[in-house]
Amino acid sequence: MKNVVVVGAQWGDEGKGKVVDILAPHFDLVARYQGGHNAGHTVRIGDRKFILRLIPSGILHDECQCLIGNGVVVDPTAFNAEIQELKEAGVECEGRLFISARAHLILPYHVALDRAREERLGANSVGTTMRGIGPAYEDKASRCGVRAGDLLYPDLLREKIRTNIEEKNLELASLGADQLDLDSTLDQFLGDALRLKAFVRDSAAMVNKATQEGKSVLVEGAQGTMLDVDHGTYPFVTSSNATAGGAATGLGLAPRDITGTLGIAKAYTTRVGGGPFPTELLDEHGAYLQKRGNEYGAVTGRPRRTGWFDAVVVRYSVMLNGFDAIALTKLDVLDEFDEIKIATGYRCRGESVEGMPYGANVLAECEPIYESVPGWKTTTSRITKFDELPAAARDYVGRIEELCGTPIGLISTGPDRNETIIREGLAVSKWMSDKSV
């Protein structure tokens, strides 16, 4: 069997959508294991662009079955809109897309609470997308959440929602926000949510049956390692486990059945929202990276903060996820630099820091220790063979491998799926050789 987890190695937005799209034809099932519709995966095929928020990127390949696992929180309105967008683009989902019965649903009160809390925090806000993701995970942990399987039991569903709305309205009132009308909220939600019933399945049974039959599963994460609720820059994190370990719980797949992990990292670094960012560039170089790299959120349109490649972050991700290889994206964005910097370590209050500091407050005080390497000053766009890259670009890739301790098996040299280098003999090329090992 061949079950591979694809994980962001930085703060998200690393280009997972393109990489999953490239790998998907070599797998039988593509499954998403955490997050919500706050994470957009962009896939470009020729002159067509697809932005997928909840649905795994494998849906763009007719032969793939796709699954939204129990670790994902699903907004029914967003899900239905995405289904419609794909249908209008000629992509049919029914019959090969499924939602775990155990996946929790996002309700209007989650969105209202998310927005009210962020507005109350003002300048100290976490920087959420205000789409209700965090509050939905809170209800999951508090054991009062509404799950996709509840749609099959309408009387129980209505009673759970009524109880929750009464409680959430108390908090909304305390935040100075408008309260929700019980009946209209219930009717609006059910109008969208009941359309999900046809997609609901026992996803853990599906994944394990596929594995037992020798089929291959590509597991797709959202966000990135540094946004993991346990291991990221807490509290400036998402509300789920974005690291590879979350794949087991988010799908019901036994850890022993995960046979490989792939980390996705940009050739530089970006992050969205609040929180510390040691290599952030607030000068013309940062502005250039933002413009040349089109660094704007696929879902929100928010501009991303940009900075040099941070080897401390990616090395930490390698440790947590056990990557067999890294896919390095957006190498071509660096084509025009005379000099490129890499953060090889941190210094805090005059002393070197070992590993990744605990907590956002400590990381905020860290200064990067930079190493400079020469730029290549020529285009790498559309190059598909490693040996055809400029020597300085190959050296840059090699230095990242040395600093992070993992081979780079895939290099993206442009947004289209064909603008990609697959390095022979490494994990990625082996995973692409056929549908089984």
N, C-alpha and C positions, 0 to 999 in steps of 0.2 A: 504494500500500500504506500501511498504518498500523500501525506497530509501536511501542508505547509502554511505557516502563519505569517502574514505580512503586517509589519508593525512600523509606525513612524518612529524614527530615531531621535527626533528633535522636539519641537513644540507644535507639531502638526503641520499641515499644508505642504508636506514634502513631495507630493506627486504620487501618492499611493494609487489613485485612480488609474493613471496611465499604466503603471506597473502591473496592477491586477488585470487590466484589460489585455496586456501582452501575455500574461501567464494563463489566463482563463481557458483558452482553447485546449490547453494541455491537462485540464482537470475536468472531472465529471460534475462536481458540485462546488459552487462558490457561496460561502456563508459569511455573514456579518455577525460579530459577537458582542459589540458594545456601542455606546453612544446613542445619539439621536439624529434629528435632521438639522443639527447645528454644525455638522461637518459635511462639506461638499467635496465630492470627488469629480474632477474634470477630466473628460476623455475627448480627445480630438481625433476624428477619423476623416482624413481628407479635409474638405471645407466644412465639415459638420462638427458641432461641439455639443457634447452632452454633459450636463451637470447633474450628478446623482447624489441625493442627500441621504436617503434611507436604503434604497435598493442597491444590492451589490453590483459592482461593475460588470460582472459576468453576464448580466442580463442582455448585454449587447451582442452576445454570441448565442445563436439559436440552439446550439447543442448543449448548452449549460443549464442545469437546474440551479436555482438560487434560493437562499434561505436567510431570513431575518431571525436571528437567534433570541433566546430568552434574556440575554444580557442587554439587549437593545430596548430603548423606550421609544414607542411609536406614537406619533401624532396622526390620528386618522385623516384629518383634513390634508396634512402635508403628504401623506401616503397616497391618497386618492388623486391629488394634483399631480404627483410624480407619475403615477400610472397613466393618467390622461396625457401628459406631455410625451411620454414614451410612445403611447398609442398613436398620437398625431405624427410622430416621427417614424412610424412604421414598425415599432418594436412591440410585440405582443407579450404580455406577462402572464396571463392566465394559463394555468396548467403547468407552469414551470417556476413559479415564484410562490413561496410559502412563508408564513409568519408563525413563530412559536406560540403555542397556546399560553405559554408562561411569560411571554413578553408583556411588560407593563405598558399601559397606555397613558398618553399625555392628555389631560383634560383642560378646559378653559381656565379653571381655577389655578392650575399650575403656571400657566402663562401670565395670568394676572399677578400672582404672587412674585414671580421672577422679576417682572418689570417694577413692581412696587418696591421690592427690596433694593434693587440696583439704584433706583431713583432716590431712595432714602439715604443710601451710602454716598451718593454724589461722587466726589473726587476719589473716595476710597473704595469705589466699586470694584468687584472682581473682574468685570469686563465680559460677562456672559452675553450670549446672543439674545437673551430674554425670550427664549422659545419654550421655557417650562421644563427644561431637561433636569436641572438640579432638583426642583421641587418634586418631580415625578420619582426620581431616585430616593428622595427622602421618604415618600409614602411607601415605596417598596421596602425600605429598611424598617419603617414603622408598622409594617404589616396591615396597612389600610389601602394599599394600591389596588387599582382596577387593571385586570389582565385581559389579554386578547381572548382567552378561553371563557371569560365571563360573558362575552357576547352571546354565547350559546345558552345562557340562562338569564333571560331578560328581567325577570322579577327580582332576582338577587342583584343584578346589575343596577337596576333603578334604586334599590334601597341603599346600596353602597354609595352611590353617587349623591343621593339626597343627604345622607349622613355627612359625607365629606364636604359638601357645599356649605352646610350649616357651620361646620368647624372652620373652614377656610375664610368664610365671610367675617368671622370674628377677628382673624389676623389682618385681613384687608382693611377692616375698620380701624384697627390699631395703627396701621401704617398711613392712614389718611387717604386710602384709595377707595374707589367706588366698589360697592358690593355687587355680587352677581345675583340676578334673579333666578331662583331655583328652577322653575318650570321651563323658562325659555332656554336656559343653559342646558338643561337636560335634553330638551327636544333637539336643540342645535347639535349637541354632541352625538346623540343617537342617530341622527340623520346621516352623519358621516361615518360613524363607527360601525354601524351594522353592515355597511358595504364590505367590511373586512372579513366577514364570516367565511366567505368562500376560500380565503387564503390560509385559514388557521389550521395548523397541524401539530402533531407531537414531534417537534423538531429534533429532540434528543434521540428518539427512536429512528428518525430518518437518517441522521448523521451516522449513528452507530451501525445501522443496517448497511449503509453505503460502504463503510469501512470494512465490515465483515465480508462483504461481497468482493472486496479487493478494489473498490472504486477509490478515486482520489478526490480529496477535498482541499480547496484553497480557502483559507480563512482570512477574512479581511477586517482589519481594525480601522477605527476612526481616530482622529486626533493624533497624539504622539506620546512617547514615553514620558517626556517632561510635563505632561498634563495628566498623568496617571494620579488618581486620588490618593494613593499611598506613597508612591515613589517620586512624584513630580514636585514642582515648586509650590507646595502647599502654603497658603490657601488659594493661590492663583492657578487652579487646576480644574479639570472637568470632574464629573461626579461618578465616574466609573473607572475600571481598571483597563487602561489602554495598552498595557504591556502584554507580552505573549501569554503570561500566566492567566490573564483574563479569558483567553480563548477556551480553556477547559470548562470553567464555570459558566461562561456566556453561551456555550453551545451544548453542554452536557457530553463533551468528548473527553474520554479518559486521557490524562497527560501522557501515558505510555504510547498512545496512538498518534501523537504529534511527532512527525519525523523530521521537521525542518523549520527554521525561522529565517525570514528575510527582513532586514532593516532598510528603511528608505530614508535617505538623508540628502538634503540639498547641498550643492557645492559651496554654499554660504549658509547663513542662518536667518530664519525669520520667526517672529511670533506675533500673535494677535491678542489684544486685550492688555490688562494690567499685569504687573509682576516683574521681577528682576530679569535682566537680559545683559549679561556681562559684555558681550561683543557688539552691542548695539552701536550703530553709526548714526550720529545726528548731524552729519556733514554732507558735503556734496557726493561722497562715495555712497552713503546710505540712500540718498535721493536717487542716484543713478541706478542702484540695485533695485529699488522699488519700481522705477519706471521701466527699465530694461527687462526685469523679471516679471512685469505685470503683477506686482504683489498686492492684490486686492482680493478679499475673501470671495470665494465662489458663491457662497450663500448670502452673505450680508453686504458684500461690496466694501467692507471696511478696509482701509489701507493697513498693510502689515508692516510692522517694525522690521528693520533689516540690519544685518551685521555680518562680520567675517565668520568663517567656519570655526566652530568651537569644538575642538577635539576632546575637551573634558566632558562635554555633554554626550557626544557620540560614544566615547569610551565607556561612560557610565551606562548607556543604553545597551552596549555590547554585553556588559557584565550582567545586566538584569534579564536580557532576552535570549542570550546565547546565540547570537546571529551566526548562521552558516556563511552568510555573505551580506554585503551592503549593495543596494542600488543607489548610485549617485546621480541625482537629477540636476538639471539646469546648469550643466557645465558651460554651455555656450554663453550664459549671461556674463561670465567673467572674461570674455574674449578681448575686451578693450583695455583691461587694466595693465599698467606698466609694472605694478608690484601688487602682490596679493598677500594678505596676512592670514595666519592660522593661529588661533589661541591654543597653546600647548599645555597651559596650566593657569592657576589663579594665585594671586597674592592678596592677602587680607591683613590690613593694619601692619604692613611691612613684612609679613611672614608668608612663606609659601603654604598653600593649602593642599592637603592630601585628599584626592578623590572629590566627590560632589558634596558640598557643604549641606548641613542639615538646615532646612527651612529657608523660606524666602528672605527673611530678615538678614541672615548671614550672607546669602548669595548676593544680596543687594550691595553689600560692602566690598565685594570681591572685584579686583581689577584683573583683566586678562594679561597673561604673559605671552607676548606675540613672537612669532617667528615669521620672517618675511621670505617670500619666494618670488622669483621673477615671473611676470605674466608672459603670455605667448603672442599677444598682439596680432592675432590672425584668427579667422573664423573657424570654429569647430562645428558650426551648424550643419546638420544632415550627415555628418560623418558616421559611418556604421561599422568601421573596423578600428580596433584599438591602435594598431600600428600606423594608421593614417593620421592620428592626432599629432599636433605639434609636440616636439620633445619636451618643452616646458609643461605642457598640459599632462603628458604621461608622467612626468616627475611629480606634478602636483597630486595626481591620483595615487601614485606610489607612496608619497609622504603621508597622505591621509590613511592609507592602509597601515603603515608603520605605527602611526600615532594611535590609531583606534584598535589595532590588533585583529583586524578581520579583512579578508579579501573583498575587493569591489568587483562584483560579477556582472553588473549591468551599469551602463552609463547612458544617460539621456542627453542628447545634443539638440533637442528641439521638442515642441509640444506634441507633434504627431507621433502615432504609434510606430511609424517606420523610422523615425529619427532616433535610433537606439543602437547602442553597441552591446552585444552579448559576448562576453569573454569565454572562450572555449575552455573546457576542462574544469570549470568552477561550478558551484552548486546550481546557479541559475540555469546554465546551459543543460545540466543534467536533468533538472526538473522539467525542462522544455523538450526533452528528447522523446518522451511518449507519456502516456497517461498512467503508467505504473513504473515502479522501480524494479 
